[in-house]
Amino acid sequence: MAVFSPRKLSFSIIFLGLMTVLRSQAALDVHYYDRTCPEAEKIIRYTVLNASMHDAKVPARILRMFFHDCFIRGCDASVLLDSIPQNQAEKDGPPNISLRAFYVIDDAKTKLESACPKTVSCADIVAIAARDVVAMSGGPFWNVLKGRKDGRISKASETINLPAPTFNVSTLIQSFTKRGLGVKDLVALSGGHTLGFSHCSSFQARLHNFSSVHDIDPTMNPEFAETLKKKCPKPNKNGDAGQFLDSTASTFDNNYYKQLLAGKGVFGSDQAMYGDYRTKWIVESFANDQSLFFKEFAISMVKLGNVGVMEKGEVRLNCRVVN
């Protein structure tokens, strides 16, 4: 289990030119809760820290939760809503069944409702928590723009629009462009996989009968492929089997990009970025300069946090159900 020390809370702050960030549909503000709930960020930070100390998987799960929320209907906490008899919600869509750690957001929400009722949206909690798990794992810190409202619609069928680990670069670029994100954002945000883990089902097709010519994906390092084959035999009877997407999975760093250079990307979509002229130079830049990656990741996270922000919405009292 990873150990998170208080020293890591003295984050290395990256100052962003927030005025250059893409304008969202609503006016977000770094100081949104300064008067109405001044302890909001502190409450969220220590809730996330405490959860991470007890479960080393929390940081990766919270970061993935933020991505999956913002890519469907924008950053409106729709991924937190539970299914009801009349509707299957996002969290029960095929790509989201493996999402975990919703209890961390519930815990933060309970504390915030006690400190400042009906004030802090669930969408803002997820955005702040995502920043905090990155920072406490050794990554950059950035100022989170706040003031999002929570959505009332969540449909499992819409999760088909999430980027898949089998996408090629053209499809990835198209997916990110629809959300106002560029090629550099694509490569930078993919770096979030530095904290990631994947079950065999998401990459097993690269290891067995890949094509009529190749049994293994030829873009994969052969020795690495053999290692994965042992973890993910065919047929695979262990549903928990899988692979970390980065050899330093509990630390937010640029090792993910170094693995792509070595042909050790776990997802086909990740490895494809090193094989495409539009993204290869960015992968190389981030592999060679961790501080550059940190800077661009922070900028891209602010941009992602602005996707589909609603001006009209509610502040849920319980993140799992609409008011």
FIPAFI-256289 format. One record per atom (N, C-alpha, C): residue number from 1; x, z, y. Coordinates in pm, whole numbers, m for minus. Each point is the difference from the previous one (the first is absolute). Layout:
! FIPAFI-256289
     k        x        z        y
   NUM        X        Z        Y
...
! end
This chain:
! FIPAFI-256289
     k        x        z        y
     1       85        0     m120
     1      m85        0      120
     1       88        0      125
     2      m37      m84       95
     2       77       m4      124
     2      m21      128       79
     3      102       44       69
     3      m10      121       82
     3        4      m39      147
     4      m96       46       76
     4       m9      m30      141
     4       35      125       79
     5      109       m3       72
     5       45      116       76
     5      m48       m7      143
     6      m16      114       68
     6      m41        1      140
     6       93      m83       86
     7      127      m13      m42
     7       96      m76       78
     7      m47     m145       17
     8      m69      m49     m103
     8      m47     m138        8
     8     m109      m18      104
     9      m56      112       47
     9     m104      m11      101
     9       58      m26      138
    10      130       17       15
    10       63      m35      127
    10       26     m150       m4
    11     m112      m73       10
    11        2     m144      m23
    11       87      m75      100
    12       57     m108      m48
    12       72      m91       90
    12     m103      m90       65
    13      m30       26      127
    13     m109      m70       67
    13       43     m137       50
    14      m81      m97      m34
    14       21     m135       52
    14     m100      m21      112
    15       49      m24      120
    15      m89      m20      115
    15      m46     m144        4
    16     m128      m20        0
    16      m55     m135        0
    16      m54      m37      136
    17       14     m126       33
    17      m61      m48      124
    17     m147      m24      m28
    18      m79      106        9
    18     m139       m7      m43
    18      m83      m99       83
    19       47      m27      122
    19      m77      m92       83
    19        7     m143      m53
    20       97      m27      m88
    20       15     m135      m53
    20      m78      m19     m131
    21      m58      107      m50
    21      m74       m7     m126
    21     m126      m83       18
    22      m39      m69     m106
    22     m121      m81        7
    22     m120       84       44
    23      m79      m55       88
    23     m120       72       44
    23     m103       m1     m112
    24      m61      112      m21
    24     m104       11     m102
    24     m135       m6       69
    25     m106        4      m82
    25     m134      m11       55
    25      m40      126       75
    26       69      107      m24
    26      m31      125       69
    26      127       52       65
    27      m18       86       98
    27      115       52       74
    27       60      120      m74
    28      108      m23      m73
    28       69      108      m70
    28      104       60       94
    29       30      127      m23
    29       88       71       92
    29       81      104      m78
    30      129        7       27
    30       85      100      m63
    30      m50      142       30
    31      m56       20      117
    31      m41      135       46
    31     m150       24      m18
    32      m64      m75      m88
    32     m146        3      m14
    32      m55      141      m24
    33       70       82      m79
    33      m50      133      m36
    33       68      113       77
    34       77      m33      100
    34       77      103       72
    34      m89      113       52
    35     m117      m33       48
    35      m91      101       56
    35     m104       48     m100
    36      m48      m91      m83
    36     m111       35      m90
    36       46       67     m130
    37      124      m31      m43
    37       52       61     m124
    37      152       m6        2
    38       62       78       85
    38      146       m8       20
    38       84       29     m124
    39      m57       72      m97
    39       75       34     m121
    39      m22     m100     m113
    40      m71     m108       28
    40      m40      m95     m106
    40      119      m51      m81
    41      101      m54       67
    41      112      m58      m73
    41       78      106      m77
    42       12      118       56
    42       71      108      m69
    42      m75       41     m127
    43     m132        8        9
    43      m81       37     m117
    43       16     m104     m110
    44       m7     m127       36
    44       13     m108      m98
    44      141        1      m61
    45      100       15       84
    45      139       m4      m48
    45       28      107     m104
    46      m44      123       26
    46       31      107      m93
    46      m89       m4     m124
    47     m117      m59       11
    47      m83      m21     m118
    47       67     m100      m94
    48       50     m108       58
    48       67     m103      m79
    48      131       53      m57
    49       75       75       79
    49      127       57      m47
    49      m23       93     m118
    50      m99       87       11
    50      m31       95     m107
    50      m39      m73     m128
    51      m85     m103       15
    51      m42      m76     m118
    51      119      m71      m64
    52       90      m53       83
    52      117      m73      m52
    52       97       92      m72
    53        7      125       44
    53       88       97      m67
    53      m51       32     m140
    54     m130      m11      m21
    54      m58       29     m131
    54      m15     m124      m87
    55        0     m117       63
    55      m14     m125      m74
    55       83     m108       68
    56      111      m38      m62
    56       94      m96       59
    56      m59     m139       15
    57     m116      m26      m63
    57      m61     m133        9
    57      m87      m17      124
    58      m27      110       70
    58      m90       m5      116
    58       46      m99      107
    59      127       m1       43
    59       40      m93      106
    59      m33     m146      m31
    60       37      m46     m119
    60      m28     m139      m36
    60     m150      m28       m3
    61      m76       98      m48
    61     m145      m20      m11
    61      m70       m3      135
    62       44       84       92
    62      m60       m1      134
    62       35     m128       75
    63      124      m45      m12
    63       41     m124       67
    63      m79     m119      m54
    64      m16       m6     m130
    64      m77     m109      m62
    64     m146        6       43
    65      m53      122       12
    65     m138       18       44
    65      m22      m61      139
    66       96       23       90
    66      m11      m55      135
    66       m2     m152       m2
    67       91      m61      m78
    67        2     m146      m11
    67     m134      m52      m52
    68      m47       60     m107
    68     m122      m50      m64
    68     m124       23       87
    69        4      101       84
    69     m111       21       92
    69        0     m107      109
    70      115      m20       63
    70        7      m91      115
    70      m21     m146      m38
    71       35      m38     m122
    71      m13     m140      m40
    71     m144      m39      m32
    72      m87       98      m17
    72     m142      m29      m26
    72      m82       61      114
    73      m63      m82       80
    73      m83       45      112
    73       78       71      111
    74      132       m6       m5
    74       79       68      102
    74       15      147      m30
    75       71       72       89
    75       32      141      m22
    75     m120       88       37
    76      m97        9      m89
    76     m124       72       29
    76      m34      106     m104
    77       97       32      m86
    77      m19      101     m106
    77     m108      m39     m101
    78      m31     m129      m10
    78     m100      m43      m98
    78       50       21     m143
    79      133        6      m19
    79       55       21     m133
    79      m26      142      m50
    80      m36       91       90
    80      m23      140      m39
    80     m141       26      m50
    81      m93      m90       31
    81     m141       24      m36
    81      m21       m8     m151
    82      m76       94      m52
    82      m35        1     m141
    82     m111     m100      m28
    83       m2      m51     m123
    83     m110      m86      m42
    83     m128       82      m13
    84     m111      m67       21
    84     m133       60      m19
    84      m79      m92      m92
    85     m111       45      m57
    85      m74      m85      m94
    85      m33     m138       55
    86      m22       m9      130
    86      m38     m128       60
    86      120      m87       40
    87      121       56       m9
    87      116      m75       48
    87      130       47      m66
    88       77      m97      m48
    88      134       30      m52
    88       99      m15      114
    89       70      107       32
    89       88        3      118
    89      139      m56      m32
    90       78      m21      107
    90      134      m58      m11
    90       89       72     m100
    91       m5      133        0
    91       92       75      m86
    91      m23      m28     m147
    92     m115      m59      m36
    92      m28      m34     m138
    92       17     m149      m29
    93       52      m75       98
    93       36     m139      m24
    93      126       m7      m85
    94       18     m105      m80
    94      114       m9      m93
    94      136       34       60
    95       37      m52      120
    95      134       33       52
    95       15      145       45
    96     m114       70       18
    96        5      135       56
    96      m23      111     m101
    97      m28      m37     m124
    97      m28      102     m101
    97      119       95      m18
    98      120      m52       24
    98      121       82      m16
    98       36       78      127
    99      m81      m14      107
    99       26       80      122
    99      m24      147      m32
   100       86       86       54
   100      m11      144      m24
   100       24       76      130
   101       m7      131      m10
   101       32       93      110
   101     m106        5      109
   102     m123      m39      m32
   102     m107       14       99
   102      m21      146       38
   103       34       89      m92
   103      m19      144       27
   103       83       47      119
   104      113      m68       25
   104       85       39      113
   104      m72      m26      131
   105      m66     m114        9
   105      m78      m34      120
   105     m118       95       13
   106      m65       33     m113
   106     m112       95        2
   106       45      136       54
   107      117       44      m45
   107       53      130       42
   107       28        0      150
   108       63     m106       49
   108       29       m9      143
   108     m129       m3       81
   109      m99      m71      m50
   109     m128      m11       71
   109      m69      136        8
   110        2       76     m108
   110      m61      133       m2
   110       64       90      106
   111      132       m4        8
   111       71       83       98
   111      m30      m46      143
   112      m10     m131       19
   112      m28      m53      134
   112     m143       32       44
   113      m93       m3      m94
   113     m139       34       34
   113      m11      146       40
   114       87       83      m56
   114        1      141       38
   114       62       19      138
   115      106      m75       27
   115       73       15      127
   115      m71      m68      116
   116      m55     m119      m24
   116      m66      m76      106
   116     m108      m89      m62
   117     m118       55      m20
   117     m108      m70      m70
   117      m38     m134       63
   118      m34      m95      m88
   118      m56     m129       41
   118       90      m77       98
   119      131       14      m18
   119       92      m58       99
   119       95     m105      m57
   120       72       35     m107
   120      104      m89      m53
   120      m57      m88     m112
   121       10     m130       17
   121      m55      m93     m100
   121       86       m2     m126
   122      m63      m34     m110
   122       72      m13     m127
   122      101     m115        8
   123      m36     m105       74
   123       91     m114       16
   123      129       42       69
   124      m11       86      100
   124      120       50       68
   124       81       92      m90
   125      m67       77      m83
   125       72       89      m93
   125       87      m84      m93
   126      m54     m108      m55
   126       76      m85      m91
   126      119      m63       72
   127      m22      m47      123
   127      108      m64       76
   127      113       98       31
   128      m37      121       39
   128      102      101       32
   128       71       46     m127
   129      m76       19     m107
   129       59       44     m128
   129       98     m105      m52
   130      m32     m128       17
   130       90     m107      m47
   130      132        6       75
   131       m7       24      131
   131      123       15       78
   131       82      120      m48
   132      m70      109      m27
   132       69      123      m37
   132       68       m9     m136
   133      m64      m66      m98
   133       64       m9     m132
   133      125      m88        6
   134       m1     m100       88
   134      119      m84       17
   134      113       83       62
   135      m33       72      107
   135      101       78       70
   135       58      111      m87
   136      m85       71      m74
   136       51      111      m81
   136       74      m49     m125
   137      m10     m129      m29
   137       74      m57     m112
   137      132      m62       45
   138       34       20      128
   138      127      m50       50
   138       m9     m124       84
   139     m124      m50       21
   139      m20     m122       77
   139      m23       26      147
   140      m41     m102       75
   140      m17       13      145
   140     m125       78       38
   141        0       49      122
   141     m116       66       61
   141      m44      m86      117
   142     m131      m13       17
   142      m51      m76      114
   142     m123       69       56
   143      m34      m31      122
   143     m119       57       64
   143     m123      m76      m48
   144      m92       72      m64
   144     m122      m62      m51
   144     m104       m9      111
   145      m50     m122       22
   145     m112      m18       92
   145     m125       54      m67
   146      m82       73       74
   146     m117       66      m59
   146     m128      m32       76
   147     m113       31      m63
   147     m129      m27       60
   147      m86      m92      m87
   148       43      m23     m126
   148      m78      m82      m92
   148     m131       71      m34
   149     m100      m79      m32
   149     m125       55      m51
   149      m15      m38     m146
   150      m80       76      m71
   150      m20      m21     m144
   150     m114      m98      m25
   151       22      m92      m93
   151     m102      m97      m35
   151     m103       58      m96
   152     m110      m72      m14
   152     m109       45      m88
   152      m20      m93     m119
   153       82     m105       m8
   153      m15      m99     m107
   153      126       m3      m85
   154      m18        1     m132
   154      112       m7      m93
   154      m47      m71     m126
   155       58     m116      m30
   155      m44      m81     m113
   155      116      m33      m93
   156      m14       35     m125
   156      105      m26      m99
   156       30     m149      m10
   157     m101      m82       16
   157       18     m145      m13
   157       99      m56      102
   158       15       68      114
   158       88      m50      105
   158      148       27      m29
   159       29       82     m100
   159      140       29      m31
   159       71     m121      m60
   160      m75     m103      m31
   160       61     m124      m48
   160       90      m61      107
   161      m20       43      125
   161       79      m52      112
   161      133       72       20
   162       29       99      m83
   162      130       67        9
   162      111      m91      m55
   163      118       m1       61
   163      111      m79      m53
   163       33       44     m143
   164       22      m96      m88
   164       27       31     m140
   164      149      m14      m32
   165       48       74     m100
   165      142       m6      m36
   165       42     m135      m58
   166      m96      m90      m20
   166       31     m133      m53
   166        2     m106      109
   167      m30       36      124
   167       m7      m97      109
   167      137      m64       26
   168       m5     m128       41
   168      121      m63       50
   168        9       24      150
   169      110      m42       62
   169       22       32      141
   169     m105      m66       90
   170      m40     m123      m31
   170     m100      m68       83
   170     m131       77        1
   171      m41       48     m116
   171     m125       77      m10
   171       13      134       72
   172      117       62      m11
   172       24      127       70
   172       m6      m20      151
   173       65     m104       49
   173       m1      m27      144
   173     m142      m24       49
   174      m77      m75      m79
   174     m139      m26       37
   174      m81      129        8
   175       21       88      m97
   175      m73      127       m3
   175       33       87      121
   176      128        6       34
   176       42       83      114
   176      m43      m63      132
   177        5     m132        8
   177      m40      m69      123
   177     m146       29       34
   178      m85        7     m100
   178     m142       29       21
   178      m19      136       67
   179       98       85      m11
   179       m9      134       57
   179       87       15      125
   180       43     m113       54
   180       78        2      123
   180      144       44      m19
   181       50      m11     m123
   181      136       44      m32
   181       87     m121      m34
   182      124        0       48
   182       89     m112      m19
   182       90       12     m122
   183       92      m97      m13
   183       89       m4     m115
   183       92      122       m2
   184       51       40      115
   184       88      117        5
   184      m77      127      m39
   185     m128        8       40
   185      m83      114      m40
   185      m17        2     m151
   186      m21     m117      m59
   186      m15      m11     m146
   186      121       58      m71
   187      119      m41       41
   187      121       46      m68
   187       26      148       28
   188      m23       41      123
   188       23      140       37
   188      m95       93      m74
   189     m129      m32        0
   189      m99       86      m64
   189       15        2     m151
   190       49     m110      m57
   190       27       m2     m145
   190      106      104      m35
   191       81       36      100
   191      101      105      m22
   191      m59      135      m32
   192     m129       17       21
   192      m67      122      m40
   192        9       22     m151
   193       30     m108      m73
   193       16       11     m145
   193      122       83      m37
   194       82       35       98
   194      114       87      m28
   194      m45      134      m58
   195     m126       38       26
   195      m54      124      m56
   195      m95      m26     m118
   196       m8     m126      m42
   196     m106      m36      m93
   196       32        7     m149
   197     m107        3      m78
   197        5       m5     m146
   197     m107      m97      m46
   198       27      m75     m104
   198     m100      m93      m53
   198      m16       17     m150
   199     m124       m9      m45
   199      m25       m3     m143
   199       33     m140      m55
   200       24       m7     m127
   200       44     m124      m63
   200      m94     m118       26
   201     m129       27       10
   201      m97     m107       14
   201       23      m88      121
   202       67       53      103
   202       20      m77      123
   202      120      m94       m5
   203       87       16     m100
   203      117      m88       m5
   203       33      m48     m142
   204      m81       38      m98
   204       30      m31     m139
   204        3     m151      m26
   205      m78      m76       76
   205       m3     m145      m20
   205      135      m65       29
   206       87       68       74
   206      133      m53       30
   206       96       19     m117
   207      m40       82      m96
   207       91       40     m108
   207      m28      m68     m133
   208     m120      m52      m19
   208      m38      m57     m128
   208      m74     m132       21
   209       50     m107      m63
   209      m66     m131        8
   209      m29      m40      144
   210      102       12       86
   210      m19      m27      143
   210      m47     m144       25
   211       59      m94      m71
   211      m40     m140       14
   211       32      m73     m130
   212      m31     m128       m5
   212       29      m80     m120
   212      150      m20      m18
   213       75       23      107
   213      145      m19       m4
   213       75      132      m10
   214      m51      103       69
   214       70      128        8
   214      m86      114      m55
   215       59       80      m87
   215      m70      118      m49
   215       m4      107      109
   216      111       11       76
   216       13       97      109
   216        8      m76      132
   217      m58       54      105
   217       10      m59      134
   217      147      m23       34
   218       41     m126       22
   218      142      m29       24
   218       56       59      130
   219      m88       45       90
   219       50       62      123
   219       37      147      m22
   220      m27       52     m119
   220       29      140      m29
   220      136       15      m66
   221       74      100       41
   221      127       33      m61
   221      m22       24     m150
   222       72      m73      m88
   222      m24        9     m145
   222       12      141      m57
   223      103       74       42
   223       18      136      m52
   223     m114       90       46
   224      m42      m18      125
   224     m112       78       53
   224     m128      m32      m76
   225      m18     m129      m32
   225     m117      m42      m75
   225       m5       64     m138
   226      115       11      m65
   226        4       62     m132
   226      m34      149        9
   227       45       64      107
   227      m34      141       21
   227     m150       18       15
   228      m61      m90       77
   228     m145        9       21
   228      m77      m33     m128
   229       55      m91      m80
   229      m67      m36     m125
   229      m11      121      m93
   230      103       83        1
   230       m2      119      m85
   230     m104      101       49
   231      m18        5      132
   231     m101       91       55
   231     m141      m56      m17
   232       m9     m132       m1
   232     m131      m67       m5
   232       m4     m101     m113
   233        1       48     m125
   233       m5      m92     m113
   233     m135      m71       m9
   234       m5     m102      m78
   234     m126      m72      m19
   234      m39        8     m147
   235     m115       59      m32
   235      m95       62       94
   235       47      139       46
   236      m42       37      116
   236       37      130       58
   236     m113      100      m24
   237       28      104      m76
   237     m103       99      m32
   237        5      123       90
   238       99        3       90
   238       15      114       91
   238      m49      m39      139
   239     m118       47       37
   239      m59      m35      129
   239       74       57      118
   240       86      100      m23
   240       75       61      109
   240      137      m64       20
   241       38      m89      m88
   241      133      m61        8
   241       11      m90      122
   242      121       m6       55
   242       21      m84      117
   242      141       15       53
   243       17      m38      128
   243      133       m2       59
   243       m9       33      149
   244       96       79       49
   244       10       21      144
   244       45     m130       65
   245      m52      m29      119
   245       31     m124       69
   245      134        6       70
   246       65      115       m5
   246      126       24       70
   246       74      106      m80
   247      130      m15      m17
   247       77       95      m81
   247       16      136       68
   248      m34        7      130
   248        0      129       72
   248     m142       28       46
   249      m91       12      m97
   249     m143       m3       29
   249      m54      117       82
   250       73      111        7
   250      m50      113       78
   250       57        1      142
   251       84      m99       30
   251       62       m8      132
   251      m37     m132       67
   252      m43        9      125
   252      m34     m121       75
   252      130      m57       55
   253       43     m114      m56
   253      124      m63       43
   253      m11     m151      m19
   254      110      m71       13
   254       m2     m146      m12
   254       46      m48     m137
   255        4       91      m99
   255       43      m37     m134
   255      m90     m105      m62
   256     m126        1       37
   256      m97      m99      m50
   256       49     m142       27
   257       51      m25      119
   257       47     m134       36
   257      129      m34      m75
   258       86       97      m21
   258      123      m22      m75
   258      m33      m41     m144
   259     m107       58      m53
   259      m41      m37     m136
   259      m50     m144       m5
   260      m65      m46      105
   260      m46     m139        3
   260      118      m95       m1
   261      106       36       74
   261      121      m83        1
   261       62       m9     m139
   262      m19      104      m80
   262       59        5     m135
   262      m95      m54     m106
   263     m116      m54       41
   263      m97      m51      m96
   263      m75      108      m74
   264       m8      119       61
   264      m64      115      m66
   264     m130       41       67
   265      m67      m96       62
   265     m133       28       53
   265      m99       11     m115
   266      m83      102        0
   266      m93       21     m111
   266     m118      m95        9
   267      m57      m14      117
   267     m113      m91       20
   267       50     m143       24
   268      m72      m96      m53
   268       34     m139       27
   268      m11      m31      148
   269      m98       62       67
   269      m20      m24      144
   269      117       53       81
   270       59      112      m43
   270      115       55       70
   270      122      m90      m17
   271       28      m36     m125
   271      118      m83      m26
   271      m12     m137       66
   272     m123      m49       12
   272      m22     m132       61
   272       48       m4      145
   273       m2      115       68
   273       42        2      141
   273      148      m33       15
   274       79       27     m106
   274      143      m32        7
   274       26     m145      m37
   275     m101      m65      m54
   275       17     m140      m41
   275      m62     m100       94
   276      m53       47      113
   276      m67      m88       96
   276       74        4      133
   277       28     m116       56
   277       81       m7      123
   277      m65       73      117
   278     m133       14       m2
   278      m69       64      111
   278       20      151        3
   279       30       56     m114
   279       12      146      m11
   279      138       48      m47
   280       77      m90      m62
   280      128       41      m57
   280       93       62      103
   281        8      m59      118
   281       94       51      102
   281      m40      140       48
   282     m130       29       m2
   282      m46      133       43
   282       33      102     m109
   283      m21      m39     m126
   283       36       88     m112
   283      149       35        7
   284       82     m100       24
   284      145       23        8
   284       36       90      118
   285      m69      m21      114
   285       27       82      119
   285      m31      146      m26
   286     m114       26      m65
   286      m40      138      m28
   286       89       63     m108
   287       46      m81      m96
   287       89       51     m106
   287      135       42       59
   288       41      m69      105
   288      131       26       60
   288       m4      102      113
   289     m119       30       53
   289       m9       88      117
   289     m124       88      m11
   290       18      120      m53
   290     m114       90      m19
   290      m65       39      132
   291       79       20      104
   291      m57       39      130
   291      m91     m110       55
   292       37     m125      m24
   292      m85     m113       42
   292     m131        2      m77
   293        8       22     m131
   293     m122       11      m81
   293      m90      112       51
   294       58      118       27
   294      m79      112       49
   294      m72      m37      130
   295       72      m63       90
   295      m58      m37      129
   295     m117      m97      m19
   296       21     m104      m80
   296     m104     m101      m20
   296     m116       54      m82
   297       28       90      m93
   297     m108       59      m79
   297      m92       82       90
   298       59       79       88
   298      m80       82       92
   298      m87      m88       90
   299       57     m105       54
   299      m76      m92       86
   299     m115      m64      m77
   300       28      m43     m123
   300     m104      m65      m82
   300     m109       98      m43
   301       36      126      m21
   301     m101      100      m35
   301      m96       25      116
   302       52       m1      122
   302      m88       15      117
   302      m94     m120        9
   303       52     m119      m25
   303      m84     m121        4
   303     m105        3     m110
   304       40       41     m120
   304      m96       10     m110
   304     m108      102       33
   305       39      109       63
   305      m96      103       36
   305     m101      m44      104
   306       24     m114       64
   306      m92      m54      100
   306      m97     m102      m58
   307       15      m32     m128
   307      m84     m103      m60
   307     m145       48      m13
   308      m91      m76       57
   308     m143       25      m17
   308      m50      134       49
   309       68       58       99
   309      m44      130       52
   309     m135      m16       68
   310      m93       91      m33
   310     m136      m10       52
   310      m20       85      125
   311      m76      m54       94
   311      m35       75      119
   311     m125       84      m27
   312      m87      m54      m86
   312     m122       72      m36
   312       11       44     m145
   313      m11      127      m21
   313        9       56     m134
   313      m27      148       10
   314       31       70     m105
   314      m26      143        0
   314      125       76      m40
   315       m1      128       25
   315      104       90      m51
   315      m63       73     m117
   316       38      m38     m121
   316      m61       61     m118
   316       33      148       m9
   317      m97       78      m41
   317       23      143      m23
   317       62       22     m137
   318      m27      m93      m91
   318       57       m1     m134
   318       49     m142      m23
   319      129      m17      m28
   319       58     m133       m8
   319      m56      m84     m115
   320      m65       66      m95
   320      m51      m73     m119
   320     m140      m56       18
   321      m71       46      103
   321     m138      m47       20
   321      m26      m27      149
   322      m90      m94       26
   322      m38      m25      139
   322      m85      116       50
   323       m3       17      128
   323      m79      111       57
   323     m149      m22      m24
! end
